[in-house]
Amino acid sequence: MNNMNQMMKQVKKMQEQMLKAQEELGEKTIEGSAGGGVVTVTVNGHKKLLSVAIKPEAVDPDDIDMLQDLVLTAVNDAITKADELANKDMGKFTGGMKIPGLF
């Protein structure tokens, strides 16, 4: 019975550490860019888009499609980096397993 109590305490401690790590992810920022940095976006560790910066040279009224592609590429770049950060930060708790809904 004592082993069970100790195991439950360890599980509770791990859950608290995981919650703290998830909260800390939300405080971290990740930058993605496209077109050599003419479009830059910032997301947090929860993949929430925080900002979009577009340099004037990226704006061509005759080629809106290019600007849209640059924004899309920059956002996807930032989200990919946020996923990598989450996997790195949370992987220490999951042993590399991907647990749906965890992060």
N, C-alpha and C positions, 0 to 999 in steps of 0.2 A: 504494500500500500504506500509506503514511503517513497518508493521509486516512482509510482504514479503521480504523487503530489509534486515531486521534483520535476518530472517530465512536463507536467501541466504548467509549472512556473516557467520552465524554459520556453515552452510554446508561447505563453503570454508575453514573455520578454521579447521573443523574436517578432511577434505581431506588433508590439509597440515600436520596435526598431524599424520594421517595414513601413509602418504608418509615418514615422518621422522621415524616413528616406523619401517616401512619396511626397510629403509636404515640401521637402527640400528641393525636389525636382521642379516644383512649381515656381521656386524662387530663382532657378538657374535660367540663363538666357542662352540661346543658340542662334547663330547667324547663318543664313544661307544667301548665296549670291548667284548671279548669272551674268553673262556677257562681260566677263572680266571685271565685275564689280559695278557695272552701271545700274544694276538693280540689286538691292540688298533688302532682305527681310529679317526680322527678328521674331523668334517664337520662344515660349518658355518650355520647360521640361514636360509640361502637360499638353504640348503641341497647340497652345493658344497663340494665334498670330498677334503680336504686339505692335509691330511697326513695319512700314514699307517705305523704302527710300529709293527714288528714281532720279538719276542724274539727268540733266537737261539733254545731253547728247543721245540719250536713249529714246527721246521723244521725237518721232518723225510722223507728222500728221498724215503722210501718204503711206505709212507702213504700221498701222495700229496692230496688225497681226503679230508683228515682230515683238512689240512691247508686251502684248498679252502673253506670248510664249516666254519671254524673259521673266515676267512676274511668276508665271506658273512654274518655271524651272527653279527659280529662287525659292519659292515656297516649298516645293517638293524636296529641294536640297536641305532646307532647314528642318523639315519634318523627318527626313531620313536621319539627320544628325541627332535630332531629339530622341528618336527611337534607339539609336546606338547608345546615347547617354543613359537612357532608361534601362536598357538591357545591361549596361555595365554597372550602374548603380544598384539595380534590383537583383542582378544575377547572383550576387553574393548570398542572397537569401534563398534563391530558387535553385541554385546549383546549375544554372544554365537552362532549366526547363522553362518553357513558355506557358505561363498559366493565364488562360483567358480571363480578362476583366481585372487582372492585377495591375497592369500598366500597359 
